[in-house]
Amino acid sequence: MSEFDAAEAAVQAALDAGARYADARVMHRRYESMTARSGEVEALTQDENVGLGVRALVGSSWGFQAVPELSDRAARDAGRRAARTATASGLVPGPPVDLVPATPVTASWSAPCEVDPLGVSLATKGDLLVAATRTMADHGADLAEGLYQVWDTAKWFVSSEGHRIDQRIRECGGGISATSVGDGETQRRSWPSYRGQYGTTGWELVDSLDLTAHAARIAEESRELLSAPLCPAGETDLILGGEQLALQIHESVGHAIELDRILGWEAAFAGTSWLDLAQLGSLRYGSELMNVTIDPTIPGALGSFGYDDEGSPAVKRDAVRAGRWVGVLAGRDSAAVAGLDYGGSVRADGWARLPMVRMTNVGLEPGPHSLEEIIAATDQGVLMDINRSWSIDDKRLNFQFGCEIGWEIRNGRRGRMLRNPTYTGIGPLFWRSMDMLSAEIVSWGTPNCGKGQPGQVGHTGHPAAPARFRNVRVGVHA
Amino acid sequence: MSTGSTWAADAELEVAGQVVELVARLAGAGAQAEVTVSRTELALTRFANSAIHQNVAGSAVDVRLRVHVAGRTATGGGNAVLADGLRALVERVLAAARFTPPDPAWSGLTPPVTVLASTDWDPATADAGPDERAALVRAFVDAADGLATAGYCRTAYRAAAFANSAGHSARGRAAEAAMDGIARDGGADGTARHWVDRLADLDGAALGRRAAAKARAAADPVELAPGRYPVVLEPAAVGDLLENLSWYGFNGKRYAERQSFAAPGVAQFDRAVTLVDDPLAASGLPFDLEGTPTRALTLVDAGTTNAVAHDRRSAAEVGTASTGHAGPDSSTFGPVPRNLRLATAGTAGSASTAGSASTAGSASMAGGDLAGAIADPETAALVSRMQRGLLVSDLWYTRVLDPLSLVITGLTRNGLWLVEDGRVTRAVRDLRFTESYPRALAPGAVLEVGRRAQRLPDRTVGAWSEAPSLRLASWNFTGGASG
């Protein structure tokens, strides 16, 4: 039977068992990764799996069942079991559940892809990682690592409201890292970021990163950092590179505007949000320079798709406009609870996982400056780049980030290198202090966003550019 | 599908054997192959705002094959178990191996070796349905007595088999259950969690009462200036220490790469610290992904680092033997102990200051809602001997600043209290810390170890930690709620 037939059988079985709404996703995913270490391939893995997940709404309670096969019998059994589980959920019921209206869609969508990443020979890909890591080792790195990852996902979605959508999404990316081991600590430099840059695109992305060209430089920088002065402690002006700002957006904006967190649905694990729905449309989130969009339509960005996993079409929305909080990441049920009229940000990590509110591409619109202009306009401060550690509280307020490298900024010039640069702050106060923002936007991909129980790994995108923040506490050390 | 008493790992062993034969047929007798076939039945009932809002169940099959042919190695996996799918997997992995560079570090296959049968597993837990999980959630919610609650109840069953072309095979089964929840009193949360072999041993009401008592005790917190404070860490917080020590320190690959602090034979910890990875202390699979039998491994013995965890590759790199810690990510991230048991006071290396839990415990109990801050008499005993410091329930979002010194930043969560003269006096707003975990447990730094441990769930099936409360001389809090 076809993938659509299996999904329809599961949905029908759930309806027959008492569901008032049901949807099903069949997914077929191929995954490939290769790692190299100091001039040798360390591991090559190729995985492939297929299965079906069906979600049933009985009364106001949900149930979900996943099966690793697509036979008619297995699909129908899964639909029945999803309805049974939903019925059991009614033992501890919540408020009535509605879904914001959706127009049933029949559609087919594919992400743009010039060079099929699984079509590039393993020898070519291996040679790239071997050469880059060998160069790093030759230039002083104690540990030279390279990595690429590829996901090729085909999915078929059917709902009891009449959706029938198939999509093919190819994602890939990679990067290199050099680590030097010193007396009691290590220093790491990466290109273009630790574990790499990723997009919903073909192998052309990896080609564009030109990993080998950066290998010698980052190896030498990792060794130089061992003897660089420690990032001083205190309050100063902070300039962040675009890669670090992408993660700052991810942690202190993206997760904070997830509607399921705002509603308390993630309270026990991922946490809640400092945002209060009563202030949607009026709250001052950041400075006037802060314009953040939720945009799954950006070609090639890692959080892009044609339709989310509830069948809602990809639509660009504002999250923060001129510093004011105006939008959330939502699904059809959470939006209904909040009195909003849009979902569109629900995805599942494979067929075996429940669709839930996830970031798509959440990022900044360009500012009026350049990085060089920002540095030139700064009398005293620190420039930090490439994330090394990240931590934020369960309300998405108190954060502390560490970067791989820092530079002292004095009288408008980049000065000496600083090791172990860290900064800390409170989300809205930090964003309100942003007074310069570059136009040099890059959509950074984050392929490791954890959320949910059982755990799910999400792929998200974050357009970001260098920016300056005033009077930030830096240099937090043990 | 019934998963428990009617379902053994025979089917998995048969599939594993088929894959080994296919490799020999397609690549010749000289090809080396190892296969693990596993089936997991995972169900998780999740609640928030005192209602079940997500309720999932699913079956997953994984066939994982590693081949070493003509000096080259490749790995692949999939969930197809019929003949065509298995052949496609074998052909794909063999093709990949032909294109990879030589692998001079290949450490060979595990030779035939006796693998003990699985420890006891509970068919009733394996076969538990959504009604049973919902009933436990109902009990937790009701016991919170009006406070908002959130959390999960999880059951899991695993059946797995291993075979390789050296003639070694093994099989096993395991079942487990866990509950983890919070109660919420305004902006204050309290937590309770428990990992068990048998679903029947979970007490939803007791966990709900404990979470509610802690939430009420955490209400109306004051802000405290950051700085160094003595602390009593409750088992959940200690579990975070053990996990990070395990991932970044007792990881054989990181040790071989000189990125671990671990130095076997050196007294790196207080003599009160004895840490064992003990996968067979509870229901678990008796072999790893390379077929090596799992066994207890003493990582720290009375303060002296004793060993790190290895798979065959990391072991060969440093000239030792595998400890049975091969996993899906061990070739890249490294082999990691996942069943950590920190010895309680009186069982190994106990601190000299430990006193009577029963008498000292009563002295530290505060009146009113604050009494709920301390979940058990053993922790109360530790609190009673702290002049001025902080009682920490849980740690959150801990991330490594430097792997070698294992400096970590994170925050407190689910309850933080000021202790003065051995008594809990105030709830405190959450604090951020930046601390070297080995330094916090260094010789002289562990003032006291609790007398009773709690077994707590990890985020992934098959992993848990078992820890008592700890009283430490100092913990470096570097930021408050205001930044």
Interface residues (C-beta under 8 A of the other chain):
Chain A: T35 E40 V41 E42 A43 L44 T45 Q46 D47 E48 N49 V50 G51 G53 S61 W62 G63 F64 Q65 A66 V67 P68 R81 R84 T85 A86 A88 S89 G90 L91 V92 P93 G94 P95 S121 L122 A123 G126 V130 D142 L143 T179 V181 G184 E185 T186 L263 G264 W265 E266 A267 A268 F269 G271 A352 R353 L354 M356 R388 S389 W390 S391 I392 D393 D394 L397 N398 Q400 G402 N420 T422 T424 G425 I426 L429 Q453 P454 G455 R473 V476 H477 A478
Chain B: L42 L44 T45 R46 F47 A48 N49 S50 A51 I52 H53 Q54 N55 V56 A57 G58 S59 A60 V61 D62 T73 A74 T75 G76 G77 G78 N79 A80 L89 R92 V93 A96 F99 T100 P101 D103 P104 A105 G129 P130 D131 R133 A134 A135 V137 R138 V141 A148 A150 G151 Y152 R154 D180 G181 I182 R184 D189 T191 E257 R258 Q259 S331 T332 W396 Y397 T398 R399 V400 L401 D402 P403 L404 S405 V407 T409 G410 L411 R413 D430 R432 T434 E435 S436 R439 R459 T460 N476 T478 G479 A481 S482 G483
